Amino acid sequence: MKKTYAIGVDYGTESGRALLVDISNGAEIATHVTKYPHGVIDERLPVSGRRLEVDWALQHPDDYLEVLRKSVPAVVRESGVDPADVIGIGIDFTACTMLPLDRAGQPLCFDPQLRDNPHSWVKLWKHHAAQEEANRINETAEQRGEAFLARYGGKISSEWMLAKVWQILNEAPELYEQTDQFLEAADWVVSQMTGQIAKNSCTAGYKAIWHKEQGYPSSDFLGSLDPRLADLASTKLRGAIHPLGTKAGGLTEEMAMSLGLRAGTAVAVANVDAHAAVPAVGVVEPGKLVMAMGTSICHLLLDETEKQVEGMCGVVEDGIIPGYYGYEAGQSAVGDIFAWYVEQGVPAYVEQAASAAGIGVHEWLEQQASAYQPGETGLLALDWWNGNRSVLVNADLTGLLIGCTLQTKPEEIYRALLEATAFGTRKIIDAFNDNGVKVNELYACGGLPQRNRLLMQIYADVTGREIKIADSTQTPALGAAMFGAVAAGAAAGGYDNIVDAAEQMARVREETFQPIPAHTAVYDKLYAEYCTLHDYFGRGANPIMKRLKQISENAAQSAIS
């Protein structure tokens, strides 16, 4: 039987990676990573050097095409696979990562006359400068009793499409008028591959308040926010929404030459990175929470019914696996917190000690922190260093570390930060369980689970649950490849549905992380204290974090002007 292959392209925050897999068993044949040449643009614009305000996070759309140009040909060359045997390609993306397009379907920032306007660029998922718009969306929706609000845990995030679009309208109305369409970067990349726009149901459902039966929020609601938004859904968000696994089209001749593949190769509609990971670990039924762990965490869960859960990023019918309601929650920063501390917070002697030991700073801190018992550091932290996604849905919240003394060591702070992110995940699990969406098993995938054993043991201890780890180091890319195989279909050597693909291509490691009862008992006490701080600073009793942030923003604005 002739072997067939698929390629998955995973677009992360700092880089993109391509993975070529054997469709028959999910074996990973070749992988290649391309770092975005422009990275995350959060200080100054390219070319002009214009300074950005706080909470901005942009990207250069050509960086995404660079991933295709470099990484896809690289995996084909490395594997030695005949391009004719690659039958499908799928992509996944951080979301909501959106951009304004002109009538030709090209980003406005490609226009030399517009590129000095920050709003012409891609707004990355962690662009939080639209929090004011998000607040007004939530207030208006609650006042009007809009039914869609409950599907998103009672709050619409500043990270999502509507808030970002409204920020553009408020701050750059002339650019808003020049925009023919606002599109997820994921859908734009697919359009560049196929020559046509095919919007996917995952990003539309979770990030653009789209519903399978009801569509987008009504023009009446949008007009109540701003009369200029009344026709947004029918004009600048127009276009059919396609289910996951749908074939968006075939590779164009030009793109096929650039990628080293055959023209007409099936391209799947895009997916969200974390959501693509769910079938890649074999989760295709309710009760199994998948944690996609990297710079942030997305928590994905399936259920047979639609329920209201506080602070959820959304519940979407067929949003992850056809036939189920897919729930999403998340934490805005996890790996980013650890990276910040290593880059900005550790003293020089830590770097010297790590260098002398021939290991990285993260590994050195992990080794040192592993020597402590739960509670021994006397420290407790809140995990809001990039705002809170779930369950409070507030980008204005900030980090907190309490309990430091003159004897506190760097590895103790590092451990407290690891524990804080685990407490944040437990808060999300509690929200699910308290609202009748049961969490029976935990699965972890992404970069962190396979690099930091202490972190995973802490998560098992804090949650009191066994954690299974994905076998693949590139789980979202594997999931994207699986959807590429579904887009190709069984007749071409792929699969007709994602459940069949998961049965053959997904896998987890035999080793799991088991909770240690004595550790869990201590963490139960610390978690109770975490919840006290969580509610005190996060639910309005003491809004000092917001006040400090406002003072900082005012000072920064004065410096710019």
N, C-alpha and C positions, 0 to 999 in steps of 0.2 A: 504494500500500500504506500502510495506516494506521501511523503511528509509535507505538511503545510505549516506555515508560520504566520504570526501576527506581531505587530509592533505597537507598543504602548508608549506614549510620550507624556511624562509627568512634569507639569509646570509648577514649580515651587516658588518660594519667595525670593530666593537668591540665585536659583539656577534651574535649568531644565534637564531632564534625563530621558534617554530613549532606551527601551528594553525590547529585545527580540526574543520571542518565546516559541517553543514547540507547542502547537495547538493540541496535540494528542495527550500531553501530560503536564503542561505548564512549565516544563524545564526551561530555565533561563539560559539562553545560548550566548548572548552578548549584551553588554550595556555600555553606555557612554554618557558622560555628564558635560554640559556646556554651561559655564558660569555666565550670567548676564553681563555683557560688557558695561552697562550703565548701572547695574545693581539696583538698589532701592534708592530712589531720588527723594530725599527728605530734608535736604539743606538748601541746595541751589539747583536751578535748571541747567541742563546741558546747553552748550553754545553760549547763551547770553550770561549765564552765571547769576541770574536773578534769584534773590534770596526768597526762600519759602517761609511761610508762617508756621507756627507750632501745629502739631498733629497732622501735618500733611505727609502723604506717602504716595509717590508717583512711580511710574516705570516707563521705559521706552518700548513701544510696540515692536520695533524692529528686532529687539533682543529675543522676542519669541520666535521670530522667523529664523534668527541665527541658530537657535536650538535645532530647528528642522534641518537647516543647511549643513550643520556640522555633525550633530549626533546621529541622525538617521543614516546617512551614508556610512558613518563610522561603524555602526553595528552590523550593517550589511557586509562591509568589507571584512570586519573581524570574524564574523560567523562563517563566511564563505558560502552562504546560502544563495541560491539562484533567486534573483529578484522576482522571477515569475512565480516562485513558491510562496512569496509573501502575499497572502490573500486579503489581509485587512489591517487597518491602522486606526487606533483610537487615541484620544487625548483626554487628560484630566487637568484641572486648573484650580488654583486658589480662587475663592469667590467670597464676596462680590468684587471682582476686578473688572472695571468697566471703562469704556472710552466713547467719546463722541466721534461720529463718522460723517464725512461729506457725502454728496450724492453718488460719488463713484465708489463708496464703500471703503474709503481710506481714512485713517486717523487725521484729525485736524492738526495735530502737532507735526505732521509731515509737511504742512504748508509753511514756508519760511515767514510769511506775514503773520502767522498765528502762533508760532512755537514759543514766543516769549510770554504768552498767556498761560499760566499754570493749568488753567482749566481745559486746555486743549490736549493735555496728556492723559495717559492711562491713570486712573485712580485705583491704586492697589487696595486689596481687601482691608489692610490695616490703616487706611486713610480715615482718620477720625475727626476731621475738621467740619463734618456736617452734623455734629451732635446737636446744635441748636435746631436745625431742621428736623432731626429725628424727634426731639422733644416736642416740637409743635405738631408733628404727624401723630404722635401718641396721644397728646392732649385732645386734638380734634377728633381722632377716631374714638376715643373713650367717650367724649361728650356726645357724639352722634350715635354711639352704640353700634359701631361697625362690627359686623360678625367676624370679619377676617382677623381682627386683633387677637382673638382667643387662640387661633391656630398658631400664633407666634409667641405664645406665653405671655401675652398682654403688652408686649413692647416690640416696636420695630427698631432695628439697630441703625446706628449711624454708618455702619459698614455697608449697608445695603443700597440697592439701586435707587429707590425713590428719594432717599435723603441726599444722595450724592448728586442726582439730577437736579433737585431743587436748589442745592447749594450753587450749582452752575448758573441756574436761572437767576438767583438772587445776586450773585457776585459778578457774573459775566453775561448779562442778558443778550448782548450782541452775539456772543459766541453760541449761546443757546439757540438763537434764531438761525445761525449758520449750520447748526447740526441737523442733518437729515435723519439720523437714527442713533440712539444710544444702545450699545451692545456690550454683552459680556465679552471680555477678551477671549475666552474660550471659544465662543461662537465666531468671533472674528477670525481666529486662527483657522478654524475649520473652513470658513468662507474663502480664505486664501488658498487652501488646499484643493477645494472643489470648484471654486468659481461661483458659488451661490451661498446665500445665507440660509442656514437651517438651525433655528434656535432650539436649545434642549430644554426638556421639562424640569430637569433637576435645578439648574440655576434660576430658571423662571419661577419655580415653585417655592424654593427656599429663600431666594434673595430678591425677588421682584414682586412678591405678594400675588403671584398668579395662582389660580385655582383651576383644576381640571374641568370643572363644570361651570364655574362662575366667571372665569377669566380674571382680569386685573381689577383692582378697585374701580368703582364706578366713576364716570366723569363728574357726577354730582359731588362725590367726595373729593376728588382731585381738584375740582373747581373751588371747593370750600377752603382748601389750603391756599390756593392762589388761582385766580381766574385764568391766568396764563397757562396753567397746568391742565385745564379741563379736557383738552383733546390729546393729552400725552399718550394714553394707551393706544389710541387709534392712529396716531401719527408716528411719533418718535420711538414708540415701543412696538410698532406694528410687526406683523409677521406670524406665521404659523408656528406652533410649539410642538416639537416632536418627542415621542417617548424615547427613553434610554434604549440603546441597542438598535435604533433605527439607522439605516444607511443614509447619511447626509448627501452622498454623491460619490463620485469617483475622482481620483487624483487627476488634475488637469495635465496636459502634455508638458507644460512649462514646469509645474511643480514636480512631476514625476522625474524629469531630467535633473532637477536640482537635488532631489532626495535619493536618486539612484534606484528608483522603483519603477514598476510598470504603470503606464497611464491606465486609468480606469480602476486601479486598486480601490477596494471598498474603504470608505472613510466613515466611521461612526459619528453620530452627533456627540458633542462634547459632554463631559461629566465634571462634577466637583471632585477634587482630589481625594478627600476623605471618603466620600460616598463610593468612589470606584474601588476603594480598598475592602469594602464589606464583602462582596462575593469572592474577592481574592483570598480571604481567609476562610472561605467556605461557609459563611453565615448567610443563609437564605431562608431563615425561619425566626419567629419571635423569641424573645427572652434572652438574646445574646447581645450584649453591648460591645461594640467595637470602638476602641480608642485609637484614633489615628494620631500618633504622638510625634511631634516635631517642634518647630518654633512655637506652635500653638497646639491645642488638642481639639479635635472634633470628636464628639461622642455620638455614635449612630446606633439606632435601635429600631427593630421592627415590631409591629403589633397588628392584630387583626381588626382593631377598631380605632376610631379617632377620638382622642380625649384631650382635655385642656390641661396643660402642664406649665407651671410657672416658669417663665424665663427661657422657654425653648426657642431655638432659632427657627423652628417650624415643624409642622407635621404635614406631609404631602403624600397624597395617595399615589402609589406606584413611583414614589420619589427615589427609592433606592433599589427595591426588588419588586417586580410586577406582582400584583395580588395582595400587597401589604401596604399599610400606612408606615411611612418612614419618618422617624423622629430624629431631629438633630439638636444637639446642645453643644456647648464648647467653652473653652477657656482661651482668652485672647493672647496669652503668653505663657509658655512653659519653657521650652528650650531657649527661647529668647531671654528669659529671666536668668538662667544659668550662664548663658553667653555674656549677658551684660555684667554679671558679677565677676566673671573671669577676666573680662576685658577692662573693666572700670574699677573693680572693688578690691582685688587682692593685692597684698603688699609685694614688694620686689622679691622678698626671700622665698615666697611660694614659687614664683617662676624659676628662681635659681635652684630650689630643691627639686622641682619637677625635671628641670634640665639635667641636673646631676644624676637623677634616677633614670634618665633616658625615656621619660614618658611625658605626656601632655599635662597641662595644668588641670583639666577636667578630671583626668584619671588619677592624678595625685590627690586632688581634693576628695574624690570618691573613696580612695583607699583610706585616707585619714578619717573621713567622716564615718566609715564603716565600723570604726572602733568604738563608737558611742552607742549606748543603748537608747531606745526611745525615751524621750523626756530628759535625758541626761544633760543636754546643752542648756536647758532652762530658757530656750528661745521659742518664739512663736511668730509666724509671719502670715500676712495676707497676700494672696497671689494676684494682685490687681495692678501689676507694674505696667501693664498696657491696657488698663481698663478692665471691666468685668463684662463678659459676654453672656454667661449664664450663671446664676439665675436672675441677676439684677439688671442686666442689659444696660450698662451705663459706662460709657467711655471716659467719663470725667473722674472716675474713681482711680486711686493710685495705690502704690504699694505701701506696706507697713511691716516693720520689724520691731518686736518688743522683747525685752528681757536682756539686752546687752549689758555687760559690765566691762571693767578694765581688764578682765581676764578672758574675755571672749576671743576665740580664735577663728581664723578664716574658714576652716573646715566645719566649724560649728554653724556659722552663718550659712554656708553652702548646704549643710544638711537641713537646716530650718527652711530654706527655700525649696528644696526637694519635697519636704513634708507639706509645705503650704500648697503646692500644686496637687498633691494627693488629697488634701482636705477639700480643695475645690472640686475635684472629681467626685468625692463622696457626697458633697452637697448636691451635685447634679443627680447622682444615683438616688439619693433620698427624694428629690423632687419627682423623679419618675415613679418610684415605688409608692409615694404618698398619694399619687394621682391615678393609681391603678394600672400603670404600665410597668410590668414586672421585669426586673433585671435578675436573671438567674446565673448567668455566666459572663465572664469578662475575657475579651480578646484584645491584644495590643499589637500594633504594627507601626511602621515608620522607623525613623532613624534612632530614636532614643531607646526603645526596648532592648535592642541588641547591643547597645553600647554601654549602658549603665545598669548593672545588676542591682546595685543598691537602690536605685530609683524604683525598680520594679518590685523589689521586696517590700519597700515602704508602701507602695500602692496596694500590694496584697494585704499587708498588715493593717493599713488604714481602712480599707474597704471590707476586710474580713472575708475576702473571696479569692479563690484560685484564679490565676491569670494565665491564659494560653497565649503563646507568642507566635506571630506569623513566621513561617520559614523563609519567606522571601525578604530580602533587604529593600526591595523596591515594590512594595505591595500596591500602591496606587497605580504605578506603571503596569504591573501585572493585570490589575483590574481593567485598566484602559485597553490593554491588549485583548483581554477577554471580550470586551464589548466590540472591539474591532473584529474578532472572530464571529461574533453574533451578527454584526452588520454584513459580513460576507455570506453567512448562511451555511447550512449543512450541505447544500448542493455543491458549494464551492470548496468543501473540506472544512468548514467551520462548524458553527452551532446555530440552531434556530432560536434558542433562548438562553438567558444568562444562568438559569438553574442547571441546565445540562452542561454548560461551560464550567461552572463551579465544581461540579461533580468530578470532572476530569483534570482541571487545571489548578485548583486551590489546594493549599496545604499549610499545616502548622507544625511547629516543632514538638518532639516528644516531651522535652523538658518543660515543666510549668513552674510557676512561682506559687507556693502554698503559704497562706497566712500562718504566722506563729502566734498561737493564742495569747501568750504572755505579752507579746508586743501589741496585739490588738487591744488588750485591756487598758494599756497605758494610752494608746492613741485614742481610745474612746473618750478618755478624760481631756486630752488635748483638743480633740475635735469639738467637745462641748465649749471649750474656751474660744476656739476658732469661730464657732457659730455666734457667740456673744459679740465678738469683735465685728464679725460679718454684718450682723444686724445693726449694731451701734453706729458704725461708720457708713454702712451701705443703704440703710432704710430710712435715713433722714434724721435720726436722733442727734447726730453731730456731723454736719456737712462741711467739716473743716477741709477735707480733701478738695472739694470743689472751690472753696474760697481761696485756698492757696494756689490752685491752678489758675483761677481768674486773675489773681494778683500777678502771677508769673506771665500770663498772656498779655496783660496790660503793659507790663514792663518791656516785654519783647516787642510789642507793637510800637511803643515809644522809641525803642532803639532803631527799628526799621525806618520810621518816619523822620 
